[in-house]
Amino acid sequence: MGTLQRITNCIVIKDQQVLLLQKPSRGWWVAPGGKMESGESIKEAVTRELREETGFEIQNPEIKGVFTIVIRDGETVVDEWMMFTFLATDIEGEMLTESPEGKLQWQDLNDVKTLPMAPGDVFIFSHILFSSETIYGTFYYTQDFELLSYQLDPVR
């Protein structure tokens, strides 16, 4: 297995809406974010990624979730990464008309769980949008992103 990827992303909430990005490959909606660069702190990484993907400068992002994502082929682990999920409610700047990563859109808070997304993300969003506790977890997926199993703490 190569180096452990580290991903940061941010759930941005404003006026009961959530800023989401629709990825062209599967049509899944995600919180904007991406891979950390060498030497970056997770806060620096999430701030940079948000700026690159949305045009917004986030102020005071708070860490709300830390997750291990494991991709398996049968019993074999083929990939594994860490994901650090932040929440921000304070943003400045103008939204990009076109994101390099897909389609940016504000979605109603209560509609988020009905959107097409990775199965584990449904759990992540439903916790972070409606609870102030930080959540930790592990998600096991197949290479086709079927959710095999997961563990969350706290369990909701």
RAZIGI-V914929 format. One record per residue. N is the residue number from 0. RES is the residue in one letter. SS is DSSP state (@ for helix, = for strand, . for the rest). PSI is psi in whole degrees, 0 to 359 (NA if undefined). OMEGA is omega in whole degrees, 0 to 359 (NA if undefined). Layout:
n & res & ss & psi & omega
N & RES & SS & PSI & OMEGA
N & RES & SS & PSI & OMEGA
//
This chain:
n & res & ss & psi & omega
0 & M & . & 140 & 182
1 & G & . & 203 & 180
2 & T & . & 150 & 179
3 & L & . & 118 & 178
4 & Q & = & 146 & 175
5 & R & = & 125 & 184
6 & I & = & 138 & 169
7 & T & = & 144 & 172
8 & N & = & 168 & 186
9 & C & = & 129 & 173
10 & I & = & 114 & 182
11 & V & = & 124 & 181
12 & I & = & 133 & 175
13 & K & = & 129 & 177
14 & D & . & 49 & 178
15 & Q & . & 23 & 176
16 & Q & = & 155 & 182
17 & V & = & 134 & 179
18 & L & = & 116 & 182
19 & L & = & 160 & 181
20 & L & = & 129 & 177
21 & Q & = & 117 & 182
22 & K & = & 134 & 183
23 & P & . & 330 & 188
24 & S & . & 310 & 182
25 & R & . & 351 & 186
26 & G & . & 13 & 180
27 & W & . & 145 & 176
28 & W & = & 138 & 181
29 & V & = & 163 & 168
30 & A & . & 134 & 181
31 & P & . & 144 & 180
32 & G & = & 191 & 180
33 & G & = & 194 & 187
34 & K & = & 141 & 174
35 & M & . & 148 & 174
36 & E & . & 160 & 181
37 & S & . & 130 & 175
38 & G & . & 352 & 180
39 & E & . & 148 & 167
40 & S & . & 163 & 180
41 & I & @ & 329 & 179
42 & K & @ & 319 & 176
43 & E & @ & 318 & 183
44 & A & @ & 315 & 184
45 & V & @ & 325 & 179
46 & T & @ & 315 & 179
47 & R & @ & 313 & 182
48 & E & @ & 317 & 179
49 & L & @ & 317 & 179
50 & R & @ & 314 & 183
51 & E & @ & 322 & 187
52 & E & @ & 336 & 185
53 & T & @ & 339 & 186
54 & G & . & 347 & 183
55 & F & . & 146 & 168
56 & E & = & 119 & 178
57 & I & = & 142 & 178
58 & Q & = & 138 & 173
59 & N & . & 51 & 176
60 & P & . & 140 & 180
61 & E & = & 135 & 178
62 & I & = & 129 & 183
63 & K & = & 347 & 180
64 & G & = & 140 & 175
65 & V & = & 123 & 189
66 & F & = & 146 & 171
67 & T & = & 128 & 179
68 & I & = & 123 & 183
69 & V & = & 127 & 178
70 & I & = & 126 & 184
71 & R & = & 149 & 171
72 & D & = & 99 & 189
73 & G & . & 237 & 180
74 & E & . & 351 & 186
75 & T & = & 131 & 173
76 & V & = & 119 & 181
77 & V & = & 340 & 179
78 & D & = & 153 & 179
79 & E & = & 137 & 176
80 & W & = & 162 & 177
81 & M & = & 139 & 177
82 & M & = & 127 & 180
83 & F & = & 113 & 186
84 & T & = & 124 & 180
85 & F & = & 164 & 172
86 & L & = & 135 & 176
87 & A & = & 139 & 177
88 & T & . & 359 & 185
89 & D & = & 110 & 182
90 & I & = & 155 & 176
91 & E & = & 158 & 175
92 & G & . & 187 & 184
93 & E & . & 140 & 177
94 & M & . & 138 & 176
95 & L & . & 141 & 176
96 & T & . & 329 & 175
97 & E & . & 124 & 177
98 & S & = & 144 & 176
99 & P & . & 344 & 188
100 & E & . & 354 & 183
101 & G & = & 205 & 184
102 & K & = & 122 & 178
103 & L & = & 136 & 178
104 & Q & = & 142 & 171
105 & W & = & 130 & 180
106 & Q & = & 144 & 177
107 & D & = & 135 & 182
108 & L & @ & 316 & 185
109 & N & @ & 350 & 179
110 & D & @ & 347 & 189
111 & V & @ & 316 & 186
112 & K & @ & 350 & 178
113 & T & @ & 354 & 182
114 & L & . & 152 & 175
115 & P & . & 126 & 179
116 & M & . & 170 & 176
117 & A & . & 139 & 185
118 & P & @ & 321 & 180
119 & G & @ & 330 & 181
120 & D & @ & 330 & 177
121 & V & @ & 316 & 178
122 & F & @ & 317 & 182
123 & I & @ & 311 & 180
124 & F & @ & 315 & 185
125 & S & @ & 331 & 176
126 & H & @ & 305 & 189
127 & I & @ & 327 & 181
128 & L & @ & 332 & 190
129 & F & @ & 9 & 178
130 & S & . & 147 & 181
131 & S & . & 352 & 181
132 & E & . & 145 & 172
133 & T & . & 140 & 182
134 & I & = & 144 & 179
135 & Y & = & 147 & 179
136 & G & = & 171 & 176
137 & T & = & 134 & 177
138 & F & = & 132 & 176
139 & Y & = & 124 & 181
140 & Y & = & 157 & 165
141 & T & = & 174 & 178
142 & Q & . & 340 & 176
143 & D & . & 12 & 179
144 & F & . & 37 & 165
145 & E & . & 135 & 181
146 & L & = & 118 & 180
147 & L & = & 312 & 179
148 & S & = & 168 & 179
149 & Y & = & 158 & 173
150 & Q & = & 134 & 179
151 & L & = & 145 & 178
152 & D & = & 116 & 2
153 & P & . & 151 & 175
154 & V & . & 134 & 181
155 & R & . & NA & NA
//
